[in-house]
Amino acid sequence: MRAVVQRVTFSKVSVENEIVGKINKGLNVLLGIGKEDGQKDIEYLADKIVNLRIFEDENGKMNVSLKDINGQLLVISQFTLYGDCRKGKRPGFDKAARPEDAEKIYNQFIEECQKHGVKVETGKFQTMMSVEIHNDGPVTILLDSKKEF
């Protein structure tokens, strides 16, 4: 499971010009799900994201988590995070989970984040979405549950 985590002051996702998810201060998470992802990946990444200390404390040091600031999550499915561009010019998606499997894991990930007491908004799975991100900092972190990077 892979995530691009962005600290935001505001973010929203729309489908066909209709807002389906919107947050203020918090984290925008683009989430990719691989073929071999399961419960351990869900738990690891959810815990890592909600407890990641990338918000500034009173001294201006990144030392505070999403939970500490009562921030919100906007989780958007992003299968292209498994795009392999090492050969040729067109990405291959062999390592991405099939849509029916990915959707189940995506929903389980959202539930796991909610168990941490975090408000979670979402995009709409397997649709063309427009995402507006007001990156704060900018702060952008890449995470991988298999720790490949």
N, C-alpha and C positions, 0 to 999 in steps of 0.2 A: 504494500500500500504506500502510495506516495502523496505528499502534500506540498503545495506552495502556500505558505502561511504569510499573510501580509497584515501588518498592524495598520488599522484604518481609523479615520475619524468619522467616516460614513461609507457605506457601500450598499448597492442595490442590484438586483438582478430582475430583468424583465423578459417576458415571453410574449411576442406579438404585441409589443407596446403596453403590456399590462405588467405592473410590478407584482412579482410573486414572492420576493423576499427582500427585506430591508433592515439594516442595522445602523446604529450610530457607533460610538466608540467600541472597538473590539477587534476581532480578527476575521479577515476574509480568507477562507480556506478553499483552494482548488484541490479536489481530491480525486486521485487516480487509483483504480483497483486492479490488481494483478490476478492472474489465473490461480496462483497458489495462496492467495490471501484468505485468512480465516479469523477465528475469534481472538487469537493471540495478537494478530496485527491490529485488529479493531481496538482492543484494550490498550495496547502499547501506544498507538498513535493518539487516541482520544486523551489519555492521561498526559502524554507529552505536550499536546497542544494546549489544553486548558491550564496546565501548570508551567508552561514556558515563560520564563521571566524576561519578557522583552518590552515591558512598559516601564517608564521612568518613575523612580521614587522621588522623594522630596529633595534629594541632592542631584537630580538629573541623571542618575545612573540606572541602566536597565537592570532592575532587580525585583520587579513586581509582575505578577502573572495576571492573566485574564480573570481568574477567579477572584484575585485580590481587589481588582478594580470594579467587580461586578459588571464586566464587559459582556458583549454579545458575540455570537458566532454566525457567520453566513457561510454555509457549506454548499459548494457547487461541484457537481460531478464533472470530471475532466479526464476522459479516457486518453486524451492525447499526451498525458504525462508518461504514458508507456510507449510513446512513439520512439522507435529506434532508427536513428539517422546516421549510423556509422557507415552504412554502405549505400551508395547511390544518392539520389536527390529526393526520393519519396520515402517518407517514414513507413516503417513496418510496425504493425501492432500485434504481433504474435504473442507477446507477454501480457497483453491486456485481457481482463476477464470478459467472458461473454456477457452481453447486456443483461440477460435474465439473472445471471449469478451476481453481477456487479450491483444491480439495483438492490438486491437483498442485503448485500454487505454494506452498501451505502446507507440504507435505512437503519441497519444495526449500529453503524458508526454514529449516526445522529442520536439514536436512543442512548448509546453509551456516553456521549457528551452531555446529554440531558441528565443522566444519572449523577453527573458531577455538579449539578445545580446551575448549569449555564443555559441561558436562553439561546435557542438555536433557530435560525431562519434558514431556508433552503432555496435552491433553484428548482427546476423541474427536470427530472431525470430524462435523458435521451431526447432532448429537444434543443433547438437552436435558441441560444440565450444571448442577451445583451447584458454585459456586466459593467457597472460603473464603480470604480474603486478610487477612493480618496486616500491614497497610501500616506501614512503618517511617518515621516522621517526622511526618506522612505526606509522602512524596515521590512525586509523580505527574507524569509528563512525557508530552506528546502529540507524536507524530512522524508525518510524512507524507513518503513518498519523493518525491512531486512538489513538496514544499515549499510546499503550499497554506496551511499555517498553521505 
